[in-house]
Amino acid sequence: MYKTHNCGELRSAHIGQTVTLAGWVHRRRDHGGLIFIDLRDRYGVTQVVANPEINATVHDALAEARSEWVLQVQGVVGNRPEGMHNPNLPTGDIELAAQEVVVLNPAKNPPFAINKEDELIDENLRLKYRYLDLRRERMKRNLVLRHQVVKFMRDYLDQAGFVEVETPILFKTTPEGARDYLVPSRVYPGEFYALPQSPQQLKQLLMVAGVERYFQIARCFRDEDLRGDRQPEFTQLDLEMSYIHRDDILAMVEGLYTAMVKAIVPHKRLLSSPWPKFSHTEVMDRYGIDKPDLRFGMELYNVGAIFAQSEFKVFRGALDSGGVVKCIAAPGCAEYSRKEQDELVEFAKTQGVKGLATLGLGAEGLKGSAAKFINESEVAQLRQTTGAKPGDLLLFVADARAAANKALGALRLLFRDRLKLADKNMLAFAWVVDFPMFEWNEEFQKWDAAHHPFTMPRMEHLGRFETDPASILSDAYDMVCNGYELASGSIRIHRRDIQHKVFQLLGLTEEEIERKFGHLLEAFEYGAPPHGGMAPGVDRTVMLFADEPNIREVIPFPKNQAARDVMADAPSKPDARQLKELHLKVD
């Protein structure tokens, strides 16, 4: 055996035992003849000491060793000298007196320090040498945490009667709101598979098949622009249930996540239990975003009624044209300088509004661009409505409702980060329900599915397909937490007539409907049960649990922000032989 123990398990109880360890050189220190090596493996670090007076050969071998060399060390476990114990290490009470050393593999000097957690390293360098980056303690913790999350999900759902079923990676295009990754077929020239954006159709077919409770740790692929919480390939907990209503699914997933937080990240606190539930309209009006961060206040307030008779032309103009006047109160920011307020105005404009009015409730009176247009009565009403206190800064947007919500929602998050208003150890889960079924696509002058086209519309709204599609609500729902969408789901359409009606409204021809979805529509004719599900994101869940700024930190081998694998240099050009076999030409 290369080792009898791992580098994290030796304790005082092992003193006097002869053991063998193997691992990487974490640190090497030369102290007046004595050489100390911190030997590291996945489980921890053990201090190894070599004394030239006891064993010169071993001493010389360790003297040659450098950072990240792979060593095998045999020795006797001893107590560390008085005053040399390390309370920060589980193995800090002991050391290993080396009797034999084998260099299993020397190593080049690494491009960055493995043993310095606080060192800033260029991300592309880390990704190029990801196999070294993953040796670092932070990344090792994230990998283990990811394993624990996935294992908990599997065990919990197994106990709840779910069956894990793998669905194909090679399938056909599925409309999920992003571009597909296409895979050319060698045996069918000119034809392509698509990598699944999700197993949506397949899991619905499993419900038709009678599985009733399905789940899968599913790999998904979407060719979309990247953000900190997106990757071209990602992992989700995909689940589907038959003979259920919306709240049955919400209760199942809420129970899973509540238990998982308690078991895996007990230092985290839930803001509330049971989780709050908001309509889509409500979260947009109160927080300006459909994935609100509930860990702090600063809600958006509609104050149009206060200014119904105002002579302030900016406010009156917006109200008279059917718009709104809304505001937020930034705590303790009344003394912002003119320059700081101007920067907020410019930020608001980048969010699509015409401008931003400010009102500081300063110690010496009102300040800001709106101060001379707002009277004492209106200030009193504003304070009562918003809860603003002396020292706060009110920020107003007078514009169309959607634009005002977007701009103030973005400002709310800006102040969250600037003022550190959110507790990082708080998990504020919530449900968002009652989404619109359709969105009007101005560019193509057509209706798009707001969620996806397999979502069941509210049954009482079926009569509006021909008269008022914009007012149709869907039976879709999102799980949100701390400003992120962690899961999206819906009750699915299980009737052919309703699914066909949705496809028609989306502008698909009869030929397109049959070619793309004929297999699904036919399956619905064989007794498809009512069903629904959702798909929590594994990457985003681990990111939140680990307090990481983006999901690349919790994915073993992610793509960079330009969607490239800088370690393997992919995507790359195929050779001419491969292209010929696939009947492809590249310009």
Secondary structure, DSSP 4 states (H G I P E B T S, - for coil): ---SS-TT---GGGTT-EEEEEEEEEEEEEETTEEEEEEEETTEEEEEEE-TTT-HHHHHHHHH--TT-EEEEEEEEEEPPTT---TTSTTTTEEEEEEEEEEEE--PPPSS-SS-TT----HHHHHHTHHHHTTSHHHHHHHHHHHHHHHHHHHHHHHTT-EE----SSB----SSSBPPEEE-SSSTT-EEE--S-SHHHHHHHHHTT--EEEEEEEEE-B----TT--SEEEEEEEEEES--HHHHHHHHHHHHHHHHHHH-TTSEES-SSPPEEEHHHHHHHHSSSS---SS----EE-GGGGTT---HHHHHHHHTT-EEEEEEETT-TT--HHHHHHHHHHHHHTT-S--EEEEEETTEEESTTGGG--HHHHHHHHHHH---TT-EEEEEEE-HHHHHHHHHHHHHHHHHHHT-S-TTEE-EEEEE--BSEEEETTTTEEEESS-TTBPBPGGGGGGTTT-GGGPBBSEEEEEETTEEEEEEEEBP--HHHHHHHHHHTT--HHHHHHHHHHHHHHHTTTPPPEEEE--BHHHHHHHHHT-SSGGGGSSS---TTS-BTTTTBS-PPPHHHHHHTT----
